[in-house]
Amino acid sequence: MSHVVLMCGAAGAGKSTAARDLEARGMLRLSVDVEAWGRGLRRMPLPDDVSQEIVADLQRRLLEAVAAGRDVVVDLSFWSRAMREEWRELLAPTGATVEILHVVTDRGTALARLRERAGAHADDFALPPGLAEQYHENFEPPGPDEGPVTVLRTDGPPAA
């Protein structure tokens, strides 16, 4: 049975760094940012139609990977409970174990990390300061009833 990890956290929390660690341990990593970068897109936020197209493609690839018995880490923000529930419902018929990895850092550290971004690669998309603030204000942390939820604290200097 496949294990699927849904990365969850505000912008700049360290989700992609943690997801790359899981990828290095053998999990397939699916990322909107990587897909957008691969399509030549260099600015966030993505237009809604492009974002929806990429998410649909990732969901298709996720289901294919789970059907093949692969473990997968989905590197998105999963910023809302509704979004997390949608992906859990997508995976429910597969029997996969779904875990939320809630990556937490303090707001100041996260915003400092975002200011350091230079758009050099897919995990380095720069965000306008106002948008970064909005992402933090709108983030809905997962509750204990969404389990299993694992919390990873990543306070510290900007990620490389």
C-alpha positions as CSV (number, residue, x, y, z in Angstrom):
1,M,0.0,0.0,0.0
2,S,1.3,3.4,-0.9
3,H,2.1,6.2,1.6
4,V,1.2,9.7,0.4
5,V,2.5,12.8,2.3
6,L,0.7,16.0,1.7
7,M,3.1,18.9,2.5
8,C,1.3,21.6,4.4
9,G,2.5,25.0,5.5
10,A,2.6,28.7,4.7
11,A,4.9,30.1,2.1
12,G,8.5,30.1,3.2
13,A,8.0,27.5,5.9
14,G,10.4,25.0,4.3
15,K,8.0,22.6,2.6
16,S,10.0,22.0,-0.5
17,T,13.2,21.4,1.5
18,A,11.4,18.8,3.5
19,A,9.8,17.3,0.4
20,R,13.2,17.0,-1.3
21,D,14.5,15.1,1.7
22,L,11.6,12.7,1.3
23,E,12.3,12.4,-2.4
24,A,16.0,11.6,-1.6
25,R,14.7,8.7,0.5
26,G,12.8,7.3,-2.5
27,M,9.4,9.0,-2.6
28,L,8.1,10.4,-5.9
29,R,7.9,14.2,-5.5
30,L,5.0,16.0,-7.2
31,S,5.2,19.8,-7.2
32,V,3.2,22.6,-8.8
33,D,6.4,24.8,-8.7
34,V,8.5,22.2,-10.5
35,E,5.8,21.8,-13.1
36,A,5.4,25.5,-13.6
37,W,9.1,26.0,-13.9
38,G,9.3,23.2,-16.5
39,R,6.7,25.0,-18.6
40,G,8.8,28.1,-18.6
41,L,6.7,30.0,-16.0
42,R,8.7,32.2,-13.8
43,R,6.2,34.3,-11.8
44,M,3.8,33.5,-9.0
45,P,0.9,33.4,-8.6
46,L,0.1,31.4,-11.7
47,P,-3.0,32.3,-13.8
48,D,-6.0,30.3,-12.5
49,D,-6.4,28.2,-15.7
50,V,-2.7,27.2,-15.7
51,S,-2.8,26.4,-12.0
52,Q,-5.9,24.2,-12.5
53,E,-4.3,22.4,-15.4
54,I,-1.1,21.7,-13.5
55,V,-3.0,20.5,-10.4
56,A,-5.2,18.2,-12.6
57,D,-2.0,16.7,-14.1
58,L,-0.4,16.2,-10.7
59,Q,-3.6,14.5,-9.4
60,R,-3.5,12.1,-12.5
61,R,0.1,11.4,-11.9
62,L,-0.5,10.8,-8.2
63,L,-3.2,8.2,-8.9
64,E,-1.0,6.5,-11.4
65,A,1.9,6.3,-9.0
66,V,-0.3,5.0,-6.1
67,A,-1.8,2.4,-8.5
68,A,1.8,1.3,-9.2
69,G,2.6,1.1,-5.5
70,R,4.8,4.1,-5.2
71,D,5.1,6.3,-2.2
72,V,4.5,10.0,-3.0
73,V,5.1,13.4,-1.5
74,V,2.9,16.1,-2.8
75,D,4.7,19.4,-2.5
76,L,1.9,22.0,-2.4
77,S,0.9,24.4,0.3
78,F,-2.4,22.6,1.2
79,W,-3.2,25.9,2.8
80,S,-6.9,25.2,3.4
81,R,-8.8,22.4,5.0
82,A,-11.0,22.2,1.9
83,M,-8.0,21.6,-0.3
84,R,-6.7,18.9,2.0
85,E,-10.1,17.2,2.1
86,E,-10.3,17.3,-1.7
87,W,-7.0,15.4,-2.1
88,R,-7.9,12.9,0.7
89,E,-11.2,12.2,-1.1
90,L,-9.3,11.7,-4.4
91,L,-7.0,9.2,-2.7
92,A,-9.7,7.4,-0.5
93,P,-10.6,4.8,-3.1
94,T,-7.0,3.8,-3.5
95,G,-6.4,2.6,0.0
96,A,-3.2,4.7,0.3
97,T,-2.2,5.9,3.7
98,V,-2.4,9.7,3.6
99,E,-0.3,11.8,6.1
100,I,-0.2,15.6,6.4
101,L,3.3,16.9,7.1
102,H,2.7,20.3,8.6
103,V,5.8,22.4,8.2
104,V,5.8,25.2,10.8
105,T,8.1,28.2,11.2
106,D,7.6,31.6,12.7
107,R,6.2,34.3,10.4
108,G,9.4,36.4,10.6
109,T,11.6,33.5,9.5
110,A,9.2,32.5,6.7
111,L,9.0,36.1,5.3
112,A,12.8,36.5,5.5
113,R,13.2,33.3,3.5
114,L,10.8,34.6,0.9
115,R,12.7,37.9,0.7
116,E,15.9,35.9,-0.1
117,R,14.3,34.1,-3.0
118,A,15.8,35.1,-6.4
119,G,13.9,33.0,-8.9
120,A,16.9,30.9,-9.7
121,H,15.1,27.5,-9.8
122,A,11.7,25.9,-9.3
123,D,11.9,25.9,-5.5
124,D,13.0,29.6,-5.5
125,F,9.9,31.5,-6.9
126,A,9.9,35.0,-5.6
127,L,6.6,36.3,-4.2
128,P,5.6,40.0,-4.0
129,P,5.7,41.0,-0.3
130,G,2.0,41.8,-0.1
131,L,1.1,38.4,-1.6
132,A,3.5,36.6,0.9
133,E,1.7,38.4,3.8
134,Q,-1.7,37.4,2.3
135,Y,-0.7,33.8,2.1
136,H,0.3,33.8,5.8
137,E,-3.0,35.5,6.8
138,N,-5.1,33.0,4.9
139,F,-3.3,29.8,5.9
140,E,-5.5,27.3,7.8
141,P,-3.4,25.0,10.0
142,P,-4.6,21.4,10.0
143,G,-6.5,20.3,13.0
144,P,-6.0,17.0,15.0
145,D,-9.2,15.6,13.4
146,E,-7.4,15.7,10.0
147,G,-4.9,13.1,11.1
148,P,-2.5,11.7,10.8
149,V,-0.7,15.0,11.1
150,T,3.0,15.2,11.7
151,V,4.5,18.6,12.7
152,L,8.0,19.6,11.5
153,R,9.4,22.9,12.9
154,T,11.9,24.6,10.6
155,D,12.7,27.9,12.4
156,G,16.1,29.2,11.4
157,P,18.0,31.0,8.6
158,P,16.7,31.1,5.0
159,A,16.8,27.7,3.3
160,A,19.4,27.3,0.5
